[in-house]
Amino acid sequence: MYPIGMYRAGETSGSRTNLVIIIIVFQKIEIMIGKLRELREVFSWRKISESWTLEKIKPQINELIHQLQIATDYDTPEVEEALMSLTDIPLWLCPQTDQNSDDSDDEHDNDAASGPIFTTSDYIESCRVVGKYLLKSGYVQLFVKIADNLQHHVSGGSRNDTEQLGWLNFGLLCWGMINYAEYTPEIGREVAQSGGIKILLEALDCLHKGVVRVRSEISNDKMQLLVLCVLYHCRRDNIQVYRYANAVPVLTKYLKAIDLGRKTYALLTLATVIREIENDILKSSDCISFLVQRLEDAIDSTNHTAVFKDVEGISVSVTLLDILDGVNHLVVNDDNKRTFHQLGGTGFAVEILHGQFTDDQKALMSKILWKLAFIEEIKKTETFMRAKACKYFKKQITFFFVAIVLLGPVTNGSMVRIQLKTIFIFNMA
């Protein structure tokens, strides 16, 4: 791009002025969108802190954090109580509704046969807000410190009462982190940056080897599931951390797991963090067919989430977006492209791109479709042509074509122009 006032050969000042105006308009629109997003966050926080009384329970949260910070041993009943309370905080904030209310269709799993219940969307929003507050309160650093302290309880040792309590507290620690890391991505990033991933992977490796078997309400299998779930929710934007911590060989062991939860979380985490040169590890019809089954479950569900029971009746859920993200990484391999197509993958593309799905879900399905287009026999199929013909594609083609025309004269073959052309070709595939 040339500085303002400099022209390329053949340009007129008028055309240059028009391009500058267009770029300034685009910049102002981008700034305005950013401010709207910030405003939405402010109003979301205000709504919850006033009507869900976050402000009223902040002293209790601060006290729980303080108790854990001053503790010298973490295999005690006091720490167990504090960890359980931290895990339950989002439940305190959920607005209660009557079980017979019409608004309870989307209810969260609740043990009570009757009485107050809450919706899943309320619970998710509670986890987000509490997660943001805990992030500012040093919760992540505390999580890593406690995990490091309790790690020896899952790596071996005596089987006395202290050992059992340390094992239980490690499980409670992971249990509490799962929802916060899932709904507050910043927490996952900080766990990775604070060394938590390496600690969790070392513990998981010992658990898989069955080094220690402690009699506890949290079994060895359930503990593995909890650790895998934390690793799964912390994976985004932390790929290099996982690779440096040697995550691939540890997670690969779970590709042959017979239970759905451990295999799902391990496979989706692997698909994200594995290097392209190691992708042959995932060159398996079993990996693709497994994800296709989860994909079908998520598409058929009302909230586009695959939910299934796993170890000891634990409910495991994976969103359609995360499943598509896993497939998107797996179809880098040509054999996986063919397998995905043979198992009905392009048919799912038709369903998603033409159906009532979010833009994010359609965009990710579009990336998968683009990769499938590199296989000539897939590109010529009727289902592929139907998927490509949806309005979503046409809309993107128009947008990127206009972007290339407007920005082309001022990029002079720069990476911006190359990227735009690549996206344009991808949409035309």
PEQUIWO-V532545 format. One record per backbone hydrogen bond with DSSP energy under -1.0 kcal/mol. CO is the residue of the C=O (numbers start at 1). NH is the residue of the N-H. If there is no record, write none. Layout:
CO_NH, CO_NH
This chain:
3_6, 8_11, 12_16, 13_17, 14_18, 15_19, 16_20, 17_21, 18_22, 19_23, 20_24, 21_25, 22_26, 23_27, 24_28, 25_29, 26_30, 27_31, 28_32, 29_33, 30_34, 31_35, 32_36, 33_37, 34_38, 35_39, 36_40, 37_41, 38_42, 39_43, 40_44, 41_45, 42_46, 43_47, 44_48, 45_49, 46_50, 47_51, 48_52, 57_61, 58_62, 59_63, 60_64, 61_65, 62_66, 63_67, 64_68, 65_69, 66_70, 76_80, 77_81, 78_82, 79_83, 80_84, 81_85, 82_86, 83_87, 84_88, 88_91, 88_92, 89_93, 97_117, 98_101, 101_104, 104_107, 106_120, 117_97, 118_108, 119_123, 120_124, 121_125, 122_126, 123_127, 124_128, 125_129, 126_130, 127_131, 128_132, 129_133, 130_134, 131_135, 132_136, 134_139, 138_142, 139_143, 140_144, 141_145, 142_146, 143_147, 144_148, 145_149, 146_150, 147_151, 150_153, 151_154, 160_164, 161_165, 162_166, 163_167, 164_168, 165_169, 166_170, 167_171, 168_172, 169_173, 170_174, 171_175, 172_176, 173_177, 174_178, 177_181, 178_182, 179_183, 180_184, 184_187, 185_189, 186_190, 187_191, 188_192, 189_193, 190_194, 191_196, 192_195, 195_199, 196_200, 197_201, 198_202, 199_203, 200_204, 201_205, 202_206, 203_207, 204_208, 205_209, 206_211, 219_223, 220_224, 221_225, 222_226, 223_227, 224_228, 225_229, 226_230, 227_231, 228_232, 229_233, 230_234, 235_238, 238_242, 239_243, 240_244, 241_245, 242_247, 243_246, 247_251, 248_252, 251_254, 252_255, 254_257, 259_263, 260_264, 261_265, 262_266, 263_267, 264_268, 265_269, 266_270, 267_271, 268_272, 269_273, 270_274, 275_278, 276_279, 278_281, 279_282, 280_283, 282_284, 284_288, 285_289, 286_290, 287_291, 288_292, 289_293, 290_294, 291_295, 292_296, 293_297, 294_298, 295_299, 296_300, 297_301, 304_320, 306_318, 308_316, 310_313, 311_314, 314_310, 316_308, 318_306, 319_323, 320_324, 321_325, 322_326, 323_327, 324_328, 325_329, 326_330, 327_331, 329_332, 330_333, 333_337, 334_338, 335_339, 336_340, 337_341, 338_342, 339_343, 340_345, 341_344, 344_348, 345_349, 346_350, 347_351, 348_352, 349_353, 350_354, 355_357, 358_362, 359_363, 360_364, 361_365, 362_366, 363_367, 364_368, 365_369, 366_370, 367_371, 368_372, 369_373, 371_374, 372_375, 375_379, 376_380, 378_381, 381_385, 382_386, 383_387, 384_388, 385_389, 387_390, 390_394, 391_395, 392_396, 393_397, 394_398, 395_399, 396_400, 397_401, 398_402, 399_403, 400_404, 401_405, 402_406, 403_407, 404_408, 408_412, 414_418, 415_419, 416_420, 417_421, 418_422, 419_423, 420_424, 421_425, 422_426, 423_427, 424_428
